[in-house]
Amino acid sequence: MAVVSGAWDRTARQWVVETGETMILAPIETGRENVYAVIYLPDTTMIANAGPVVGESSVRIWDAKKGHPPQITHE
């Protein structure tokens, strides 16, 4: 089982519940924004995160297995 968390340090991480280890070798760096919401769809390989940027908000979609940079879907 896996859990995805978002944090004040501008990262989203995917964790193995049983061991507490991260499944992604490097945390997903979201840039200058805190991560306020994260969703993970287990039947896909994508993680979406949302966070505010001064004066606007954004939603980004990541490759859950590799931690590749996001595709910005709304900004």
C-alpha positions as CSV (number, residue, x, y, z in Angstrom):
1,M,0.0,0.0,0.0
2,A,1.2,3.5,-0.8
3,V,0.4,7.0,0.5
4,V,1.2,10.3,-1.1
5,S,1.9,13.3,1.1
6,G,2.3,17.0,0.4
7,A,4.4,19.3,2.6
8,W,5.5,22.8,3.5
9,D,9.0,22.0,2.1
10,R,7.6,22.1,-1.4
11,T,7.7,18.4,-2.0
12,A,5.2,15.6,-2.7
13,R,6.4,12.1,-1.7
14,Q,5.1,8.7,-2.3
15,W,5.6,6.3,0.7
16,V,5.4,2.6,1.3
17,V,3.0,2.3,4.3
18,E,4.5,-0.9,5.7
19,T,8.1,0.4,5.8
20,G,7.9,4.2,5.7
21,E,10.3,4.2,2.8
22,T,9.8,6.5,-0.2
23,M,8.9,4.8,-3.4
24,I,10.3,7.7,-5.5
25,L,14.0,7.9,-5.0
26,A,14.0,11.7,-5.0
27,P,11.1,13.8,-3.7
28,I,9.0,15.6,-6.3
29,E,10.2,19.2,-6.2
30,T,7.2,21.4,-6.8
31,G,9.1,24.7,-7.1
32,R,8.3,27.8,-5.1
33,E,4.9,26.7,-3.7
34,N,3.8,24.7,-0.7
35,V,1.8,21.6,-1.5
36,Y,-1.7,21.8,-0.1
37,A,-3.4,19.0,-1.9
38,V,-2.3,15.7,-3.5
39,I,-4.2,13.0,-5.3
40,Y,-2.9,9.7,-6.5
41,L,-4.8,7.3,-8.7
42,P,-3.5,3.8,-8.1
43,D,-4.6,2.5,-11.5
44,T,-2.4,5.1,-13.3
45,T,1.2,6.3,-12.9
46,M,0.3,9.9,-12.2
47,I,0.2,12.1,-9.1
48,A,-1.6,15.5,-9.2
49,N,-0.7,18.3,-6.7
50,A,-2.1,21.7,-6.0
51,G,-0.7,24.7,-4.3
52,P,-0.9,28.5,-4.3
53,V,1.5,30.8,-6.0
54,V,1.3,34.5,-5.1
55,G,-1.9,35.8,-6.7
56,E,-2.9,32.5,-8.4
57,S,-3.1,28.7,-7.9
58,S,-1.9,25.8,-10.0
59,V,-2.4,22.1,-10.5
60,R,0.5,19.9,-11.7
61,I,0.6,16.3,-12.9
62,W,3.7,14.2,-12.2
63,D,5.0,10.8,-13.3
64,A,4.6,8.8,-10.0
65,K,7.3,6.3,-10.8
66,K,10.0,8.6,-12.0
67,G,9.3,11.9,-10.4
68,H,9.5,13.7,-13.7
69,P,8.8,17.4,-13.9
70,P,5.1,18.3,-14.1
71,Q,2.8,19.0,-16.9
72,I,1.1,22.3,-15.9
73,T,-2.6,21.8,-16.5
74,H,-3.9,25.1,-15.0
75,E,-2.2,28.2,-13.8
